[in-house]
Amino acid sequence: MKKSLFAFAALAALAACGQSADQTAAQAPAVQLYALDCGRISISDAGMFADDGSLNGQAREVVDPCFLIRHPEGDLLWDAGLPDGVADAPDGQVVNGPFTLRVTNRLADQLAQLQLTPADIEFVSISHSHFDHVGNAALFAGSTWLLDADERAWMFREEARGAEEFALIAPIENAPTRALEGDGDTDVFGDGSVTIVQAPGHTPGHNVLLVRLPNAGPILLTGDMWHMNESRERRLVPAFNVDRTQTLASMDKVEALATQTGARIIRQHVPEDFESLPVFPAALN
């Protein structure tokens, strides 16, 4: 069982005061959430993100975060961002159609600020398997992957194997995996603090993550449920989603969950939502 860095720092600081390890552990937050900058994407034409044509010809800037949830029973990485290798490209960016991808903070380097390596991360889960959410998957081939069964089948289907971006996920095909079957939620640590919630439509096995923090309260990390600032209010459905009806039903489900739990919704690609979280390496707890 891991102690957080917060706990280790507190132990050192309090040792001189004669406080016990048990006293210190009781003061450490049980669950902490870190928002990591795993890339930025400039979009020259955001039309594909609304099948009603309302975003046609409009440029957008979005963020591409990863999230580290530290729990006494282990660390969970939620989404794996753009590949760290983008940082090595000329000018630190890669142009792919309407997308210009940039990485200025490598995921591995950010973990190192917490004295962690990818090998220290016990669990990895993803909202879905698009390239900007699995870019660093290969770093975590030794972690246990919590994958929606429908998403796993979709990401390793024959058609997907012929795509250039398949190289990003190929190293985890034989990684330790817990397939999440059925339509129910998955309580990751068995204490209700971290729950994977199915919200398909964007992809067959798209998920969101509900994190209940001891001080900040419940947080909903919503993957690609809403890409743009206006997407949630206007219920915009990307033209490339696999199922429009499912997408709208999942929007309703996530909104109801937020109302039921009082959760704060984080639209993962929206800069304002990302910037509202503590700046790494500070944590939300």
C-alpha contacts under 8 A as a table, 3 or more apart, distances in Angstrom:
res1	aa1	res2	aa2	distance
1	M	72	P	6.20
1	M	73	E	5.48
1	M	74	G	6.74
2	K	71	H	7.94
2	K	72	P	5.67
2	K	73	E	6.57
2	K	74	G	6.25
3	K	6	F	7.97
3	K	7	A	6.04
3	K	8	F	6.92
3	K	72	P	6.25
4	S	7	A	5.18
4	S	8	F	6.55
4	S	28	A	7.97
4	S	70	R	7.07
4	S	71	H	7.87
4	S	72	P	7.44
5	L	8	F	5.01
5	L	9	A	6.05
5	L	114	L	7.05
6	F	9	A	5.25
6	F	10	A	6.11
6	F	28	A	6.58
7	A	10	A	5.05
7	A	11	L	6.10
7	A	24	T	6.88
7	A	25	A	6.19
7	A	28	A	5.62
8	F	11	L	5.05
8	F	12	A	6.43
9	A	12	A	5.27
9	A	13	A	6.24
10	A	13	A	5.05
10	A	14	L	5.94
10	A	24	T	6.57
11	L	14	L	5.31
11	L	15	A	5.89
11	L	21	A	6.51
11	L	24	T	6.25
12	A	15	A	5.38
12	A	16	A	7.74
13	A	16	A	6.74
13	A	17	C	7.91
14	L	17	C	5.10
14	L	18	G	6.57
14	L	19	Q	5.80
14	L	24	T	7.75
15	A	18	G	5.20
15	A	19	Q	5.95
15	A	20	S	7.50
16	A	19	Q	7.79
19	Q	23	Q	6.48
19	Q	24	T	7.10
20	S	23	Q	5.23
20	S	24	T	6.39
21	A	24	T	5.03
21	A	25	A	6.03
22	D	25	A	5.19
22	D	26	A	6.29
23	Q	26	A	5.29
23	Q	27	Q	6.74
24	T	27	Q	5.22
24	T	28	A	6.67
25	A	28	A	5.30
29	P	32	Q	6.69
29	P	214	P	6.76
29	P	285	N	6.39
30	A	71	H	6.26
30	A	72	P	6.49
30	A	213	L	7.96
30	A	214	P	6.96
31	V	69	I	6.96
31	V	70	R	5.67
31	V	71	H	4.86
31	V	72	P	7.27
31	V	193	S	7.61
31	V	212	R	7.92
31	V	213	L	5.88
31	V	214	P	6.86
31	V	285	N	6.24
32	Q	69	I	5.70
32	Q	70	R	5.17
32	Q	71	H	6.85
32	Q	213	L	6.76
32	Q	283	A	6.06
32	Q	284	L	5.74
32	Q	285	N	4.59
33	L	67	F	6.85
33	L	68	L	5.75
33	L	69	I	4.59
33	L	70	R	6.42
33	L	213	L	7.93
33	L	283	A	5.49
33	L	284	L	5.08
33	L	285	N	6.27
34	Y	67	F	5.59
34	Y	68	L	5.04
34	Y	69	I	6.42
34	Y	278	P	7.70
34	Y	280	F	6.51
34	Y	281	P	7.03
34	Y	282	A	6.92
34	Y	283	A	4.86
34	Y	284	L	6.41
35	A	65	P	6.63
35	A	66	C	6.21
35	A	67	F	4.82
35	A	68	L	6.70
35	A	274	F	7.47
35	A	277	L	6.92
35	A	278	P	7.29
35	A	279	V	7.27
35	A	280	F	6.24
35	A	283	A	7.53
36	L	65	P	5.55
36	L	66	C	5.11
36	L	67	F	5.80
36	L	68	L	7.49
36	L	107	L	7.37
36	L	110	Q	7.24
36	L	280	F	6.23
37	D	63	V	7.67
37	D	64	D	6.70
37	D	65	P	4.88
37	D	66	C	6.52
37	D	105	N	6.42
37	D	107	L	7.58
38	C	63	V	7.93
38	C	64	D	5.46
38	C	65	P	4.79
38	C	66	C	5.79
38	C	80	A	7.37
38	C	81	G	4.86
38	C	82	L	5.96
38	C	84	D	7.96
38	C	103	V	6.62
38	C	105	N	6.62
38	C	106	R	6.80
38	C	107	L	6.09
39	G	63	V	6.25
39	G	64	D	4.93
39	G	65	P	6.65
39	G	81	G	6.53
39	G	82	L	5.76
39	G	101	L	7.12
39	G	102	R	5.56
39	G	103	V	4.52
39	G	104	T	6.93
39	G	105	N	7.33
40	R	61	E	7.41
40	R	62	V	5.98
40	R	63	V	4.60
40	R	64	D	5.55
40	R	101	L	6.06
40	R	102	R	5.22
40	R	103	V	6.51
41	I	61	E	5.91
41	I	62	V	5.35
41	I	63	V	6.26
41	I	64	D	7.24
41	I	99	F	6.29
41	I	100	T	5.55
41	I	101	L	4.77
41	I	102	R	6.32
42	S	59	A	7.56
42	S	60	R	6.05
42	S	61	E	4.65
42	S	62	V	6.53
42	S	98	P	7.97
42	S	99	F	5.67
42	S	100	T	5.03
42	S	101	L	6.70
43	I	46	A	6.05
43	I	59	A	5.47
43	I	60	R	5.07
43	I	61	E	6.13
43	I	62	V	7.86
43	I	98	P	5.50
43	I	99	F	4.84
43	I	100	T	6.61
44	S	57	G	7.51
44	S	58	Q	6.93
44	S	59	A	4.58
44	S	60	R	6.71
44	S	98	P	5.12
44	S	99	F	6.65
45	D	48	M	7.75
45	D	55	L	7.75
45	D	56	N	6.41
45	D	57	G	4.80
45	D	58	Q	5.16
45	D	59	A	5.08
45	D	60	R	7.42
45	D	98	P	6.14
46	A	49	F	5.68
46	A	50	A	7.79
46	A	55	L	5.63
46	A	56	N	6.09
46	A	57	G	6.51
46	A	58	Q	5.56
46	A	59	A	5.92
46	A	60	R	6.50
47	G	50	A	5.90
47	G	51	D	7.57
47	G	53	G	6.13
47	G	54	S	7.09
47	G	55	L	4.51
47	G	56	N	3.78
47	G	57	G	6.13
47	G	58	Q	6.92
48	M	51	D	6.56
48	M	53	G	7.96
48	M	55	L	7.64
48	M	56	N	7.47
48	M	238	P	5.72
48	M	239	A	5.30
48	M	240	F	6.89
49	F	55	L	7.07
49	F	227	H	7.29
49	F	236	L	7.34
49	F	237	V	6.57
49	F	238	P	3.93
49	F	239	A	6.12
49	F	240	F	7.73
50	A	53	G	5.82
50	A	54	S	6.30
50	A	55	L	6.08
50	A	236	L	5.26
50	A	237	V	5.19
50	A	238	P	4.50
50	A	239	A	5.96
51	D	54	S	7.71
51	D	236	L	7.25
51	D	237	V	5.85
51	D	238	P	5.43
51	D	239	A	4.50
52	D	236	L	7.70
52	D	237	V	7.99
53	G	56	N	5.39
55	L	58	Q	5.55
61	E	271	P	7.91
62	V	228	M	7.69
62	V	269	H	5.26
62	V	270	V	5.78
62	V	271	P	5.99
63	V	268	Q	7.37
63	V	269	H	4.82
63	V	270	V	6.24
63	V	271	P	5.61
63	V	274	F	7.50
64	D	81	G	5.87
64	D	82	L	7.22
64	D	132	D	7.01
64	D	133	H	7.79
64	D	268	Q	7.00
64	D	269	H	5.66
65	P	79	D	7.61
65	P	80	A	7.93
65	P	81	G	6.05
65	P	268	Q	6.67
65	P	269	H	7.33
65	P	274	F	7.58
66	C	77	L	7.18
66	C	78	W	5.97
66	C	79	D	5.13
66	C	80	A	5.61
66	C	81	G	5.76
67	F	77	L	5.78
67	F	78	W	5.04
67	F	79	D	6.70
68	L	75	D	6.95
68	L	76	L	5.81
68	L	77	L	4.63
68	L	78	W	6.25
69	I	75	D	5.78
69	I	76	L	5.12
69	I	77	L	6.37
69	I	78	W	7.67
70	R	74	G	6.44
70	R	75	D	4.63
70	R	76	L	6.52
71	H	74	G	5.23
71	H	75	D	5.82
71	H	76	L	7.83
72	P	75	D	7.99
73	E	189	F	6.98
74	G	121	I	7.43
74	G	122	E	5.85
74	G	123	F	7.38
75	D	120	D	7.95
75	D	121	I	5.39
75	D	122	E	5.54
75	D	123	F	6.16
76	L	121	I	6.53
76	L	122	E	6.45
76	L	123	F	4.61
76	L	124	V	5.42
76	L	125	S	7.28
77	L	80	A	7.38
77	L	121	I	7.13
77	L	123	F	6.34
77	L	124	V	4.71
77	L	125	S	6.31
78	W	124	V	6.06
78	W	125	S	5.12
78	W	126	I	5.39
78	W	127	S	7.36
79	D	124	V	7.53
79	D	125	S	6.31
79	D	126	I	4.48
79	D	127	S	6.39
79	D	128	H	7.99
79	D	133	H	5.09
79	D	134	V	6.40
80	A	126	I	7.36
80	A	132	D	7.56
80	A	133	H	5.04
80	A	134	V	4.74
80	A	135	G	5.69
80	A	136	N	5.20
80	A	137	A	6.05
81	G	131	F	7.89
81	G	132	D	5.08
81	G	133	H	4.49
81	G	134	V	5.79
81	G	135	G	5.20
81	G	136	N	6.45
82	L	86	V	7.40
82	L	101	L	7.85
82	L	103	V	7.21
82	L	131	F	7.04
82	L	132	D	4.81
82	L	133	H	6.57
82	L	134	V	6.91
82	L	135	G	4.29
82	L	136	N	6.58
83	P	86	V	5.80
83	P	103	V	7.87
83	P	132	D	7.88
83	P	134	V	7.77
83	P	135	G	4.03
83	P	136	N	4.95
84	D	87	A	5.90
84	D	88	D	7.96
84	D	103	V	6.61
84	D	105	N	7.93
84	D	106	R	5.11
84	D	107	L	6.52
84	D	108	A	7.80
84	D	135	G	7.44
84	D	136	N	6.62
85	G	88	D	5.39
85	G	89	A	7.19
86	V	89	A	5.37
86	V	92	G	6.16
86	V	93	Q	5.98
86	V	94	V	6.50
86	V	101	L	7.37
86	V	102	R	6.44
86	V	103	V	5.76
87	A	92	G	4.56
87	A	93	Q	6.64
87	A	102	R	6.83
87	A	103	V	4.96
87	A	104	T	5.99
87	A	105	N	7.93
87	A	106	R	7.41
88	D	92	G	5.77
89	A	92	G	4.81
89	A	93	Q	5.66
89	A	94	V	6.55
90	P	93	Q	6.37
90	P	94	V	7.85
92	G	102	R	5.99
92	G	103	V	6.54
92	G	104	T	7.20
93	Q	100	T	6.58
93	Q	101	L	5.31
93	Q	102	R	4.50
93	Q	103	V	6.95
94	V	100	T	5.67
94	V	101	L	5.07
94	V	102	R	6.71
95	V	98	P	7.53
95	V	99	F	5.82
95	V	100	T	4.40
95	V	101	L	6.24
96	N	99	F	5.12
96	N	100	T	6.22
96	N	101	L	7.64
97	G	100	T	7.85
103	V	106	R	6.72
105	N	109	D	7.06
105	N	110	Q	6.98
106	R	109	D	5.20
106	R	110	Q	6.36
107	L	110	Q	5.13
107	L	111	L	6.30
107	L	136	N	7.83
108	A	111	L	5.20
108	A	112	A	6.30
108	A	117	T	6.73
108	A	118	P	6.73
109	D	112	A	4.97
109	D	113	Q	6.64
110	Q	113	Q	5.23
110	Q	114	L	7.22
110	Q	281	P	7.84
111	L	114	L	5.36
111	L	115	Q	6.57
111	L	116	L	5.12
111	L	117	T	6.09
111	L	118	P	7.41
112	A	115	Q	4.61
112	A	116	L	4.94
112	A	117	T	6.05
113	Q	116	L	7.25
113	Q	281	P	7.19
114	L	281	P	7.48
116	L	119	A	7.95
116	L	120	D	5.97
116	L	121	I	7.83
117	T	120	D	5.34
117	T	121	I	7.33
118	P	121	I	5.56
118	P	139	L	5.99
118	P	140	F	5.81
119	A	122	E	7.66
119	A	139	L	7.81
119	A	140	F	6.59
119	A	142	G	6.56
119	A	143	S	6.97
121	I	124	V	7.44
121	I	140	F	7.47
121	I	143	S	6.22
122	E	143	S	5.12
122	E	144	T	6.08
123	F	143	S	5.43
123	F	144	T	4.80
123	F	145	W	5.81
123	F	146	L	7.05
124	V	140	F	7.54
124	V	143	S	6.54
124	V	144	T	6.24
124	V	145	W	4.86
124	V	146	L	6.17
125	S	145	W	5.76
125	S	146	L	4.97
125	S	147	L	6.14
126	I	129	S	6.91
126	I	133	H	6.88
126	I	134	V	7.50
126	I	146	L	7.85
126	I	147	L	7.15
126	I	207	N	7.47
127	S	133	H	7.49
127	S	206	H	5.41
127	S	207	N	4.66
127	S	208	V	5.82
127	S	209	L	7.74
127	S	222	T	7.61
127	S	223	G	5.15
127	S	224	D	7.46
128	H	133	H	6.81
128	H	151	E	6.84
128	H	203	T	6.77
128	H	205	G	6.66
128	H	206	H	4.92
128	H	207	N	6.69
128	H	223	G	7.50
129	S	133	H	6.11
129	S	134	V	5.99
129	S	151	E	7.28
129	S	155	M	6.43
130	H	133	H	5.61
130	H	134	V	6.57
131	F	134	V	5.37
131	F	135	G	5.75
131	F	165	E	6.33
131	F	168	L	7.37
132	D	135	G	5.74
134	V	137	A	5.11
134	V	168	L	6.65
134	V	169	I	6.81
135	G	138	A	7.95
135	G	168	L	5.86
135	G	169	I	7.96
136	N	139	L	5.68
136	N	140	F	7.57
136	N	168	L	7.15
137	A	140	F	5.59
137	A	141	A	6.92
137	A	168	L	6.45
137	A	169	I	6.07
137	A	171	P	7.60
137	A	172	I	6.93
138	A	141	A	5.39
138	A	168	L	6.68
138	A	169	I	6.72
138	A	170	A	7.91
138	A	171	P	5.42
138	A	172	I	6.36
140	F	143	S	5.26
140	F	172	I	7.75
141	A	144	T	8.00
141	A	171	P	6.38
141	A	172	I	5.15
141	A	175	A	5.31
141	A	176	P	7.78
142	G	175	A	6.21
142	G	176	P	6.91
143	S	175	A	7.15
143	S	176	P	6.56
144	T	175	A	6.94
144	T	176	P	4.76
144	T	177	T	5.35
144	T	178	R	7.05
145	W	175	A	7.14
145	W	176	P	6.15
145	W	177	T	4.56
145	W	178	R	6.05
146	L	177	T	6.00
146	L	178	R	4.97
146	L	179	A	6.14
146	L	180	L	6.75
147	L	151	E	6.89
147	L	152	R	6.18
147	L	177	T	7.01
147	L	178	R	6.34
147	L	179	A	5.13
147	L	180	L	5.76
148	D	151	E	5.20
148	D	152	R	6.13
148	D	179	A	5.73
148	D	180	L	4.52
148	D	181	E	6.56
148	D	205	G	5.63
148	D	206	H	7.78
148	D	207	N	7.81
149	A	152	R	5.12
149	A	153	A	6.25
149	A	179	A	5.09
149	A	180	L	5.27
149	A	181	E	5.46
149	A	205	G	7.16
150	D	153	A	5.22
150	D	154	W	6.24
150	D	181	E	7.92
150	D	204	P	5.90
150	D	205	G	4.99
151	E	154	W	5.00
151	E	155	M	6.03
151	E	203	T	7.18
151	E	204	P	5.71
151	E	205	G	4.09
151	E	206	H	6.90
152	R	155	M	5.22
152	R	156	F	6.24
152	R	179	A	7.80
152	R	205	G	7.73
153	A	156	F	5.48
153	A	157	R	5.95
154	W	157	R	5.23
154	W	160	A	7.64
154	W	204	P	7.14
155	M	160	A	6.23
156	F	160	A	6.20
156	F	161	R	6.58
156	F	173	E	7.64
157	R	160	A	5.42
157	R	161	R	6.62
158	E	161	R	5.25
158	E	162	G	7.21
159	E	162	G	5.88
159	E	163	A	7.50
160	A	163	A	5.50
160	A	166	F	6.49
161	R	166	F	5.65
162	G	166	F	7.13
163	A	166	F	5.50
164	E	167	A	6.42
165	E	168	L	5.62
165	E	169	I	7.73
166	F	169	I	5.57
166	F	170	A	5.99
167	A	170	A	5.18
167	A	171	P	7.51
168	L	171	P	7.20
169	I	172	I	5.62
169	I	173	E	6.90
170	A	173	E	5.52
171	P	174	N	7.19
171	P	175	A	7.51
172	I	175	A	4.68
174	N	177	T	7.83
180	L	186	T	7.33
181	E	184	G	7.93
183	D	198	Q	6.68
184	G	197	V	7.33
184	G	198	Q	7.13
185	D	195	T	6.57
185	D	196	I	5.69
185	D	197	V	4.84
185	D	198	Q	6.53
186	T	195	T	5.42
186	T	196	I	5.00
186	T	197	V	6.69
187	D	190	G	5.27
187	D	191	D	7.10
187	D	192	G	5.87
187	D	193	S	7.64
187	D	194	V	6.08
187	D	195	T	4.58
187	D	196	I	6.62
188	V	191	D	7.99
188	V	192	G	7.80
188	V	193	S	7.98
188	V	194	V	5.68
188	V	195	T	5.83
188	V	196	I	7.19
189	F	192	G	7.15
189	F	193	S	7.20
189	F	194	V	6.70
190	G	193	S	7.84
191	D	194	V	7.76
192	G	195	T	6.54
192	G	212	R	7.53
193	S	210	L	7.81
193	S	211	V	5.67
193	S	212	R	4.82
193	S	213	L	7.10
194	V	209	L	7.10
194	V	210	L	5.78
194	V	211	V	4.63
194	V	212	R	6.43
195	T	209	L	5.76
195	T	210	L	5.07
195	T	211	V	6.52
196	I	207	N	6.54
196	I	208	V	6.01
196	I	209	L	4.75
196	I	210	L	6.43
197	V	207	N	5.49
197	V	208	V	5.25
197	V	209	L	5.99
197	V	210	L	7.23
198	Q	205	G	6.99
198	Q	206	H	6.39
198	Q	207	N	4.47
198	Q	208	V	6.45
199	A	205	G	7.24
199	A	206	H	5.42
199	A	207	N	4.86
199	A	208	V	6.46
199	A	247	T	7.55
199	A	250	S	4.84
199	A	251	M	7.69
199	A	253	K	7.48
199	A	254	V	7.49
200	P	203	T	5.91
200	P	204	P	5.28
200	P	205	G	5.18
200	P	206	H	4.55
200	P	207	N	6.58
200	P	246	Q	6.14
200	P	247	T	6.31
200	P	250	S	6.34
201	G	204	P	5.82
201	G	205	G	7.63
201	G	206	H	6.79
201	G	241	N	6.20
201	G	242	V	5.74
201	G	243	D	4.71
201	G	244	R	6.28
201	G	245	T	7.30
201	G	246	Q	4.58
201	G	247	T	4.08
201	G	248	L	7.81
201	G	250	S	7.13
202	H	206	H	6.25
202	H	224	D	7.11
202	H	225	M	7.15
202	H	238	P	7.87
202	H	240	F	7.69
202	H	241	N	4.35
202	H	242	V	5.69
202	H	243	D	6.71
202	H	244	R	7.89
202	H	247	T	6.09
203	T	206	H	5.24
203	T	241	N	6.30
203	T	242	V	5.54
203	T	243	D	7.61
204	P	242	V	6.87
204	P	243	D	7.92
206	H	223	G	7.87
207	N	222	T	7.53
207	N	223	G	7.06
208	V	220	L	6.96
208	V	221	L	5.75
208	V	222	T	4.71
208	V	223	G	5.88
209	L	220	L	5.66
209	L	221	L	5.09
209	L	222	T	6.59
210	L	218	P	6.75
210	L	219	I	5.76
210	L	220	L	4.63
210	L	221	L	6.49
211	V	218	P	5.53
211	V	219	I	5.15
211	V	220	L	6.41
211	V	221	L	7.92
212	R	216	A	7.96
212	R	217	G	5.45
212	R	218	P	4.09
212	R	219	I	6.26
213	L	216	A	5.43
213	L	217	G	4.74
213	L	218	P	5.84
213	L	219	I	7.53
213	L	284	L	7.74
213	L	285	N	5.25
214	P	217	G	5.95
214	P	285	N	5.98
215	N	285	N	5.47
216	A	284	L	6.80
216	A	285	N	5.66
217	G	263	A	7.11
218	P	261	T	6.98
218	P	262	G	6.82
218	P	263	A	4.52
218	P	264	R	6.38
219	I	263	A	5.03
219	I	264	R	4.84
219	I	265	I	6.11
219	I	266	I	7.17
220	L	258	A	7.36
220	L	263	A	6.07
220	L	264	R	5.98
220	L	265	I	4.80
220	L	266	I	5.88
221	L	265	I	6.47
221	L	266	I	5.13
221	L	267	R	6.70
221	L	268	Q	6.54
222	T	225	M	5.67
222	T	226	W	7.48
222	T	265	I	7.05
222	T	266	I	6.16
222	T	267	R	5.61
222	T	268	Q	6.24
223	G	226	W	7.60
223	G	267	R	6.90
223	G	268	Q	5.63
223	G	269	H	7.85
224	D	227	H	5.70
224	D	267	R	7.54
224	D	268	Q	6.98
224	D	269	H	7.43
225	M	247	T	7.78
225	M	251	M	6.89
225	M	267	R	7.45
226	W	229	N	7.79
226	W	231	S	5.27
226	W	232	R	5.63
226	W	236	L	7.58
226	W	267	R	6.06
226	W	268	Q	7.93
226	W	269	H	7.81
227	H	231	S	6.30
227	H	267	R	6.94
227	H	268	Q	7.41
227	H	269	H	5.51
227	H	270	V	6.58
228	M	231	S	5.08
228	M	232	R	7.75
228	M	269	H	6.92
228	M	270	V	5.86
229	N	232	R	7.14
229	N	270	V	5.88
230	E	233	E	5.64
230	E	234	R	6.09
230	E	236	L	7.90
231	S	234	R	5.34
231	S	235	R	5.45
231	S	236	L	4.84
231	S	237	V	7.75
232	R	235	R	5.04
232	R	236	L	6.83
235	R	248	L	7.49
235	R	251	M	7.77
237	V	241	N	7.18
237	V	244	R	6.79
237	V	247	T	7.19
237	V	248	L	7.75
238	P	241	N	5.58
241	N	244	R	6.50
241	N	247	T	7.67
243	D	246	Q	5.36
243	D	247	T	6.16
244	R	247	T	5.00
244	R	248	L	6.40
245	T	248	L	5.35
245	T	249	A	6.28
246	Q	249	A	5.03
246	Q	250	S	6.03
247	T	250	S	5.08
247	T	251	M	6.22
248	L	251	M	5.01
248	L	252	D	6.37
249	A	252	D	5.13
249	A	253	K	6.20
250	S	253	K	4.81
250	S	254	V	6.08
251	M	254	V	5.27
251	M	255	E	6.14
252	D	255	E	5.16
252	D	256	A	6.09
253	K	256	A	5.15
253	K	257	L	6.15
254	V	257	L	4.97
254	V	258	A	6.15
255	E	258	A	5.11
255	E	259	T	6.27
256	A	259	T	5.06
256	A	260	Q	6.02
257	L	260	Q	5.01
257	L	261	T	6.02
257	L	262	G	7.99
257	L	263	A	7.67
258	A	261	T	5.36
258	A	262	G	5.36
258	A	263	A	4.69
258	A	264	R	6.91
258	A	265	I	7.05
259	T	262	G	5.17
259	T	263	A	6.94
260	Q	263	A	7.90
266	I	273	D	5.63
266	I	274	F	7.27
267	R	270	V	5.57
267	R	273	D	6.18
267	R	274	F	7.84
268	Q	271	P	7.99
268	Q	273	D	7.06
268	Q	274	F	6.71
269	H	274	F	7.59
270	V	273	D	5.55
270	V	274	F	6.49
271	P	274	F	5.14
271	P	275	E	5.96
272	E	275	E	5.17
272	E	276	S	6.15
273	D	276	S	5.16
273	D	277	L	7.07
274	F	277	L	5.68
275	E	278	P	7.47
275	E	279	V	7.44
277	L	284	L	7.20
278	P	281	P	7.96
278	P	282	A	5.61
278	P	283	A	5.96
278	P	284	L	6.26
279	V	282	A	5.61
279	V	283	A	7.65
280	F	283	A	6.79
